[in-house]
């Protein structure tokens, strides 16, 4: 069934990339864990910690406003 499916594999290199992360402060038990995993994966892919910018906002409704800024 999957014989005719084309699968593309590539390598992701984050070297030289600048990344912005917007995070809600609501439900920090969940969001802190997600943030840690996200930053760890970005660093594994070659993104330097100094190239990651984090903005935290009160809740999910404020995320679009922070991203616009």
Secondary structure as UniProt FT lines:
FT   TURN            3..4
FT   TURN            15..16
FT   STRAND          19..24
FT   TURN            26..27
FT   HELIX           28..44
FT   TURN            45..46
FT   HELIX           49..51
FT   STRAND          52..57
FT   HELIX           60..68
//
